[in-house]
């Protein structure tokens, strides 16, 4: 039995079965799926990175090109596009996600390798691999044509390169290469590699450079300042930044030539050229919204569906007069389902008044609530379950299976986070030299969380790229062999 558990082939086979279960039983799509498919189809068939806007093929930069490029390749190979190619897309995503599991296991082993025996590293590898292949939160996104699988893969690969850089710079790893030249320039090679992988990740999710920023902070604080190597730190920043920009250059050049704008990422508000950016509406939402369910009722209906006043939670109104003002604005909006500049300005005024009235609520308590929502969630957004738990008795009576699945996944998410915290604390105490690596993960978590709390629609799926680091830390609980 122990030999079976230690076999990576068994773990991968189990992970494959779990992912095929999601693909065959719970295939799903989202609004972004159709957007990506349209861009990929136009790119393949018309040679233009574009969408159909008002009946015309219009070049856009609404999304970075990494995932549409993947879809276009699948379309070219299969001869199918859009919905008819989704099964092929999902099956390839299954393979990529399983490869991500192996990279996570390698990351866990690398963390252990500088301080423990080979047997301990093997235990960390095995534990991380099983935690990764059995994780339903990442596995279920293989059944959705979205960026999550690729974002997780590239984040895991980048983490591996950056941890190797950190280990080498702190003296934990003597050399990773065999040739004399490569050995001599290991730090520079790893800096460029980490930056390049970050750039590839940015072509999938534009906030990926936060990962590189976390490495700069930790290398400055724990390695280069401590060893008086500030000059090399500056060199590392320059090399990694150059490596990051390299994959982004073709995209930036395309935007400059086609759209006449300098854009290395994607527009902050993900808008089409002809669209009004509803900044006033979004600022108003930020004064009360922190739950994903509110996004379905309000945010994602804008300019598409009727927004009902009764669907907006009571916390969005401080007074009856304020509620009436919102009702008046929505009455005008619901006439034609298009937010006008005047209506957006009215929402902006409401946002300013609410922020001035309760600044701590707007700038502290609500961002904290968004952070909790992002981290502690059942993550059933792409599954056919409501996510409703309360009231307990009534929800159980209405649909016991729904409530059981929701509560189970919620507790499982807490378990993964708790194991990571426990593993990080144990690793920190036992191996003082490993503290820069733990701090690197923590800074990455904090930067990403802080960034996402500024987003008006906090989707829990955006935290899935943290799971490679979470699982690698959790695996440290199993790295030390049992004491005889």
RAKA-V778098 format. One record per residue. N is the residue number from 1. RES is the residue in three letters. PHI is phi as a letter, one per 20 degrees, with the letter a starting at -180 (NA if undefined). Layout:
# RAKA-V778098
((N/RES/PHI) (N/RES/PHI))
This chain:
# RAKA-V778098
((1/UNK/NA) (2/UNK/f) (3/UNK/f) (4/UNK/f) (5/UNK/f) (6/UNK/f) (7/UNK/f) (8/UNK/f) (9/UNK/f) (10/UNK/f) (11/UNK/f) (12/UNK/f) (13/UNK/f) (14/UNK/f) (15/UNK/f) (16/UNK/f) (17/UNK/f) (18/UNK/f) (19/UNK/f) (20/UNK/f) (21/UNK/g) (22/UNK/f) (23/UNK/f) (24/UNK/e) (25/UNK/e) (26/UNK/c) (27/UNK/f) (28/UNK/b) (29/UNK/b) (30/UNK/b) (31/UNK/f) (32/UNK/f) (33/UNK/g) (34/UNK/f) (35/UNK/f) (36/UNK/f) (37/UNK/f) (38/UNK/f) (39/UNK/f) (40/UNK/f) (41/UNK/f) (42/UNK/f) (43/UNK/f) (44/UNK/f) (45/UNK/e) (46/UNK/d) (47/UNK/m) (48/UNK/c) (49/UNK/f) (50/UNK/b) (51/UNK/c) (52/UNK/e) (53/UNK/d) (54/UNK/m) (55/UNK/n) (56/UNK/d) (57/UNK/f) (58/UNK/d) (59/UNK/g) (60/UNK/c) (61/UNK/c) (62/UNK/f) (63/UNK/c) (64/UNK/f) (65/UNK/e) (66/UNK/f) (67/UNK/f) (68/UNK/g) (69/UNK/f) (70/UNK/f) (71/UNK/f) (72/UNK/f) (73/UNK/f) (74/UNK/f) (75/UNK/f) (76/UNK/f) (77/UNK/f) (78/UNK/e) (79/UNK/m) (80/UNK/c) (81/UNK/c) (82/UNK/l) (83/UNK/f) (84/UNK/f) (85/UNK/d) (86/UNK/f) (87/UNK/f) (88/UNK/f) (89/UNK/f) (90/UNK/f) (91/UNK/f) (92/UNK/f) (93/UNK/f) (94/UNK/g) (95/UNK/f) (96/UNK/f) (97/UNK/f) (98/UNK/f) (99/UNK/f) (100/UNK/g) (101/UNK/g) (102/UNK/f) (103/UNK/f) (104/UNK/f) (105/UNK/f) (106/UNK/f) (107/UNK/f) (108/UNK/f) (109/UNK/f) (110/UNK/f) (111/UNK/g) (112/UNK/e) (113/UNK/f) (114/UNK/f) (115/UNK/c) (116/UNK/c) (117/UNK/f) (118/UNK/f) (119/UNK/f) (120/UNK/f) (121/UNK/f) (122/UNK/f) (123/UNK/f) (124/UNK/f) (125/UNK/g) (126/UNK/f) (127/UNK/f) (128/UNK/f) (129/UNK/f) (130/UNK/f) (131/UNK/f) (132/UNK/f) (133/UNK/f) (134/UNK/e) (135/UNK/f) (136/UNK/f) (137/UNK/f) (138/UNK/e) (139/UNK/f) (140/UNK/f) (141/UNK/e) (142/UNK/f) (143/UNK/e) (144/UNK/c) (145/UNK/f) (146/UNK/c) (147/UNK/e) (148/UNK/g) (149/UNK/f) (150/UNK/f) (151/UNK/f) (152/UNK/f) (153/UNK/f) (154/UNK/f) (155/UNK/f) (156/UNK/f) (157/UNK/f) (158/UNK/f) (159/UNK/g) (160/UNK/f) (161/UNK/f) (162/UNK/f) (163/UNK/f) (164/UNK/f) (165/UNK/f) (166/UNK/f) (167/UNK/f) (168/UNK/f) (169/UNK/f) (170/UNK/e) (171/UNK/n) (172/UNK/f) (173/UNK/c) (174/UNK/f) (175/UNK/a) (176/UNK/d) (177/UNK/c) (178/UNK/e) (179/UNK/f) (180/UNK/f) (181/UNK/f) (182/UNK/f) (183/UNK/f) (184/UNK/f) (185/UNK/d) (186/UNK/g) (187/UNK/f) (188/UNK/f) (189/UNK/f) (190/UNK/f) (191/UNK/f) (192/UNK/f) (193/UNK/f) (194/UNK/f) (195/UNK/f) (196/UNK/f) (197/UNK/f) (198/UNK/f) (199/UNK/f) (200/UNK/f) (201/UNK/f) (202/UNK/f) (203/UNK/f) (204/UNK/d) (205/UNK/c) (206/UNK/f) (207/UNK/e) (208/UNK/g) (209/UNK/g) (210/UNK/g) (211/UNK/f) (212/UNK/f) (213/UNK/f) (214/UNK/f) (215/UNK/f) (216/UNK/f) (217/UNK/f) (218/UNK/f) (219/UNK/f) (220/UNK/f) (221/UNK/f) (222/UNK/d) (223/UNK/d) (224/UNK/f) (225/UNK/f) (226/UNK/f) (227/UNK/d) (228/UNK/m) (229/UNK/d) (230/UNK/f) (231/UNK/f) (232/UNK/f) (233/UNK/f) (234/UNK/f) (235/UNK/f) (236/UNK/f) (237/UNK/f) (238/UNK/f) (239/UNK/f) (240/UNK/f) (241/UNK/f) (242/UNK/f) (243/UNK/f) (244/UNK/f) (245/UNK/f) (246/UNK/g) (247/UNK/f) (248/UNK/e) (249/UNK/f) (250/UNK/g) (251/UNK/f) (252/UNK/f) (253/UNK/f) (254/UNK/g) (255/UNK/f) (256/UNK/f) (257/UNK/f) (258/UNK/e) (259/UNK/d) (260/UNK/l) (261/UNK/b) (262/UNK/e) (263/UNK/b) (264/UNK/e) (265/UNK/d) (266/UNK/b) (267/UNK/g) (268/UNK/g) (269/UNK/e) (270/UNK/l) (271/UNK/d) (272/UNK/f) (273/UNK/g) (274/UNK/e) (275/UNK/e) (276/UNK/f) (277/UNK/e) (278/UNK/e) (279/UNK/f) (280/UNK/f) (281/UNK/f) (282/UNK/f) (283/UNK/f) (284/UNK/f) (285/UNK/g) (286/UNK/f) (287/UNK/e) (288/UNK/b) (289/UNK/e) (290/UNK/b) (291/UNK/d) (292/UNK/f) (293/UNK/f) (294/UNK/f) (295/UNK/f) (296/UNK/f) (297/UNK/f) (298/UNK/c) (299/UNK/g) (300/UNK/e) (301/UNK/e) (302/UNK/g) (303/UNK/m) (304/UNK/b) (305/UNK/c) (306/UNK/f) (307/UNK/d) (308/UNK/e) (309/UNK/f) (310/UNK/f) (311/UNK/e) (312/UNK/e) (313/UNK/f) (314/UNK/f) (315/UNK/f) (316/UNK/f) (317/UNK/c) (318/UNK/e) (319/UNK/b) (320/UNK/g) (321/UNK/f) (322/UNK/f) (323/UNK/f) (324/UNK/f) (325/UNK/f) (326/UNK/f) (327/UNK/g) (328/UNK/f) (329/UNK/f) (330/UNK/f) (331/UNK/f) (332/UNK/f) (333/UNK/f) (334/UNK/f) (335/UNK/f) (336/UNK/c) (337/UNK/l) (338/UNK/c) (339/UNK/f) (340/UNK/e) (341/UNK/g) (342/UNK/f) (343/UNK/f) (344/UNK/f) (345/UNK/f) (346/UNK/f) (347/UNK/f) (348/UNK/f) (349/UNK/f) (350/UNK/f) (351/UNK/f) (352/UNK/f) (353/UNK/f) (354/UNK/f) (355/UNK/f) (356/UNK/f) (357/UNK/f) (358/UNK/c) (359/UNK/f) (360/UNK/f) (361/UNK/f) (362/UNK/f) (363/UNK/d) (364/UNK/c) (365/UNK/f) (366/UNK/f) (367/UNK/g) (368/UNK/f) (369/UNK/f) (370/UNK/f) (371/UNK/f) (372/UNK/f) (373/UNK/f) (374/UNK/f) (375/UNK/e) (376/UNK/d) (377/UNK/b) (378/UNK/f) (379/UNK/l) (380/UNK/d) (381/UNK/g) (382/UNK/d) (383/UNK/d) (384/UNK/e) (385/UNK/c) (386/UNK/f) (387/UNK/n) (388/UNK/e) (389/UNK/c) (390/UNK/d) (391/UNK/f) (392/UNK/g) (393/UNK/f) (394/UNK/f) (395/UNK/f) (396/UNK/f) (397/UNK/f) (398/UNK/f) (399/UNK/b) (400/UNK/f) (401/UNK/f) (402/UNK/g) (403/UNK/f) (404/UNK/f) (405/UNK/f) (406/UNK/f) (407/UNK/f) (408/UNK/f) (409/UNK/f) (410/UNK/f) (411/UNK/f) (412/UNK/f) (413/UNK/f) (414/UNK/f) (415/UNK/f) (416/UNK/f) (417/UNK/f) (418/UNK/f) (419/UNK/f) (420/UNK/f) (421/UNK/f) (422/UNK/f) (423/UNK/f) (424/UNK/f) (425/UNK/f) (426/UNK/f) (427/UNK/f) (428/UNK/f) (429/UNK/f) (430/UNK/f) (431/UNK/c) (432/UNK/g) (433/UNK/f) (434/UNK/e) (435/UNK/f) (436/UNK/g) (437/UNK/f) (438/UNK/f) (439/UNK/f) (440/UNK/g) (441/UNK/f) (442/UNK/f) (443/UNK/f) (444/UNK/f) (445/UNK/g) (446/UNK/f) (447/UNK/f) (448/UNK/f) (449/UNK/f) (450/UNK/f) (451/UNK/f) (452/UNK/f) (453/UNK/f) (454/UNK/e) (455/UNK/e) (456/UNK/f) (457/UNK/d) (458/UNK/f) (459/UNK/e) (460/UNK/g) (461/UNK/f) (462/UNK/f) (463/UNK/e) (464/UNK/f) (465/UNK/f) (466/UNK/e) (467/UNK/f) (468/UNK/g) (469/UNK/f) (470/UNK/g) (471/UNK/f) (472/UNK/f) (473/UNK/f) (474/UNK/f) (475/UNK/f) (476/UNK/f) (477/UNK/f) (478/UNK/d) (479/UNK/f) (480/UNK/e) (481/UNK/f) (482/UNK/g) (483/UNK/f) (484/UNK/e))
